[in-house]
């Protein structure tokens, strides 16, 4: 378990994530999976829910929400803030 948070959530992102968890009735062992798809220069962020912490993951809590991140992605996610924007944007990642 990582002691310091690498990823932060804005209050609105945290509210939206909790709303999704409640709406879908996800059990408490579900966590937020944050990652990357593609190469570092052309990578896009991934966000979803997962039921387990895999061997290659680091995990920590942000705002009381379990977060799972593949160790290979950690260096690219340091300092990322996840926000939520109304009007079609949805979740956005800010570095």
C-alpha positions as CSV (number, residue, x, y, z in Angstrom):
1,X,0.0,0.0,0.0
2,X,1.3,3.4,-0.9
3,X,1.3,5.9,1.9
4,X,1.2,9.2,0.0
5,X,-1.5,9.9,-2.6
6,X,-0.4,10.0,-6.2
7,X,-3.8,10.9,-7.5
8,X,-6.3,13.4,-6.2
9,X,-10.0,13.8,-6.8
10,X,-11.8,17.1,-6.9
11,X,-14.9,17.3,-4.7
12,X,-17.2,17.0,-7.7
13,X,-15.3,13.9,-9.0
14,X,-15.5,12.3,-5.6
15,X,-19.3,13.0,-5.5
16,X,-19.8,11.5,-9.0
17,X,-17.8,8.4,-8.2
18,X,-19.7,7.8,-5.0
19,X,-23.0,8.4,-7.0
20,X,-22.0,5.7,-9.5
21,X,-21.1,3.3,-6.8
22,X,-24.4,3.9,-5.1
23,X,-26.4,3.8,-8.3
24,X,-24.9,0.5,-9.5
25,X,-25.0,-1.0,-6.0
26,X,-21.3,-1.9,-6.1
27,X,-20.1,-3.8,-3.1
28,X,-17.5,-2.2,-0.8
29,X,-14.6,-4.3,-2.1
30,X,-14.8,-2.6,-5.5
31,X,-12.2,0.1,-6.2
32,X,-11.5,2.7,-8.7
33,X,-9.0,1.5,-11.4
34,X,-6.8,4.3,-12.9
35,X,-4.4,3.6,-15.7
36,X,-3.1,4.4,-19.1
37,X,-3.7,2.9,-22.6
38,X,-1.0,3.3,-25.3
39,X,2.5,4.6,-25.2
40,X,3.7,7.4,-22.9
41,X,3.6,10.1,-25.6
42,X,0.3,9.1,-27.1
43,X,-1.3,7.6,-24.0
44,X,-4.9,8.1,-22.9
45,X,-6.1,7.8,-19.3
46,X,-8.4,4.9,-18.3
47,X,-10.9,5.1,-15.4
48,X,-13.2,2.3,-14.3
49,X,-14.1,0.0,-11.4
50,X,-12.4,-3.2,-10.5
51,X,-13.0,-5.9,-7.9
52,X,-9.4,-6.7,-7.0
53,X,-6.0,-5.5,-6.3
54,X,-3.8,-7.5,-8.7
55,X,-0.2,-8.5,-8.0
56,X,1.2,-5.9,-10.3
57,X,-0.8,-3.1,-8.6
58,X,-0.2,-0.6,-6.0
59,X,-3.3,0.5,-4.1
60,X,-4.2,3.4,-1.8
61,X,-7.3,5.3,-0.8
62,X,-8.3,8.8,-2.0
63,X,-11.3,10.4,-0.2
64,X,-12.1,7.0,1.2
65,X,-12.3,5.4,-2.2
66,X,-10.0,2.4,-2.9
67,X,-7.8,3.1,-5.9
68,X,-5.8,0.5,-7.9
69,X,-3.0,1.4,-10.2
70,X,-0.6,-0.8,-12.2
71,X,2.9,-0.1,-11.1
72,X,4.1,0.4,-14.7
73,X,1.7,3.4,-14.9
74,X,2.6,5.1,-11.6
75,X,5.3,7.4,-12.9
76,X,2.9,8.8,-15.5
77,X,0.1,9.4,-12.9
78,X,2.0,11.2,-10.3
79,X,0.3,14.5,-9.6
80,X,-2.8,13.7,-11.6
81,X,-6.1,15.3,-10.4
82,X,-9.3,13.7,-11.6
83,X,-12.2,16.2,-12.0
84,X,-15.7,15.9,-13.3
85,X,-17.2,18.5,-15.7
86,X,-20.9,18.8,-16.5
87,X,-22.1,19.2,-20.0
88,X,-20.7,16.2,-21.8
89,X,-17.1,16.2,-20.7
90,X,-17.5,13.9,-17.7
91,X,-14.4,12.8,-15.9
92,X,-11.2,14.7,-17.0
93,X,-7.6,14.2,-15.9
94,X,-5.5,17.2,-15.1
95,X,-1.7,17.1,-14.7
